[in-house]
Amino acid sequence: MPTRTAKAVWTGTLREGQGTMKLGSGPTAYEGAYTSASRFEEGPGTNPEELIGAAHAGCFSMFLSSVLTNAGYTPTRISTTATVHLGVGPKITSIELDTEAQVPNLDEKTFREAAEESKNKCPVSQALAGTEIRLNAKLVS
């Protein structure tokens, strides 16, 4: 399996400093600025928790697609939002996965089982096993 790399650079103190995070390569690479305000307040820029959320939402969606495909269903669309809660410490206290899926001919029970399996088994969920992960899954037509 491939190895993935991301890079972060921080300059200055925690309060007055600033940094950049970069992932990917080539024309689709992402580079975003972050500061103490973008992480612990509502300042402009990104933060590590948003990147964890994006990774979790992407991983979960792909894993759910795989589980459903292996069960004989063809997902039309899976949309997931991951909300990462940062608490005192600072510490990531929980992550909520809100997903909606369009899957023809799929019943609610099978969908919920597949979504729960995906929440527990996607690689990012496994990496974050020490964090409470809640799932809100909705099958839409």
N, C-alpha and C positions, 0 to 999 in steps of 0.2 A: 504494500500500500504506500501511497505517496506521503511525504512529509510536508507540512505546511508551516510557513513562517510569517510572522508579523513583527513590526518594529515600532518602538516608541522612544521618543527623545523628550526629556524634560529639562528645562533650564530655569534656574532660579529657585527661590524659596517656595514652600507649599502655597502660601497666600498670594504672593506677587508673581510667581513663576508662570510659565506656559509651556505647552508641549504639543507634539504632533504624533499621531499614530498612523501607521501605513500598513496596508495589507494588500495582497494580490500583486500582480505585475502587469506590465504592458499597458495598453490603452484603457483597460478596465480596472486598473489599480485604484484603490481608495486611499486618500490621505485626508485626515481631519485634525483640526486644531482642538485642543482641550485646555481648560484652566480649572483652577479650584472652583470658580463660580459656575462653570458648566457642569461640574461634577457634584458639588454639594449645595448649590443654589439653583437658580433658574437662568444662569448666564448663557450667552450664545456659545455654540460649539457642541462637540460631542463629548463622550466620556466612556470609560471602560465598560460600565454597566450597560450602556446602549449597544455596544458591540457584542457583549455577551448575549443580550436579548436578541439581536439580529442573528447571531450564530444559532441560538436555541430555536428560534422560529423557523429558520431555514432547515435545520437538521430534522426537527419534528415533522415538518411538512413533507420532506422527502421520504422519511422513514414511514410515515402513514401511507403515502402513495405506494411504497414498496409492499407494505403489509396487505393493502387492499388489492393490489395487482396480483400478488401471490395467491390471494384467496379467490381470484377469478373476476374481480371487478375492475372497471376502467374509470379512474377518477377523471372528472372533467376539470375541476379546479379545487385547490386546497389553499386557503388563506389563513395564516396564523399570525397573531400578535403576541409577543412576549413582553410582559410588564415586569420589570425587575425592581424589587423594593430594596432600597438601601437604608439600613438602620444605623443606630448608634454603634460606634466602634472605630471606623465604619465597618459594616458587615452586610453582605447580601442576605436578607432575612427570608425572602421568598420570591418565587417567580410564578406568575400566572400565565398560562398558555390559553389564549382564546382562539379557537379555530372554527372555521366554517368550511364545509366540504360539499361539493356537488359530485355525487356518484350515482349514476343511473342504476336502477334496480337493486339498490342496497337498502336493507331494513335497518331500523334504528338500533336494535340490539347488536347486530354484527358491527355496525359503525362504532358504537360506544366501546365494544371490546377491542377493536382495532386501534382506536384512539388511545385507550388506556395502555395497551401493549406498546404503542409507539412512544408514549410519555415515559414509560419505564425503561425502554430499550434503546432509544436513539442515543448515539455516542455522547452528545452534549449533555443529555439528562444524566447519563452515567457519570460523566466527569463532574457534574454538579450534585452528586448524590447526597452531600451533606446539607443541601438546601431544600427547604420545603418547595415542592412543585405542585401547583394546583392546575387542574384542567377543566376548561369549559368548552365542550365540543357540541357543535350544532350541525346537523345534516340538513342541507337546504336543497330545494329543487330548482 
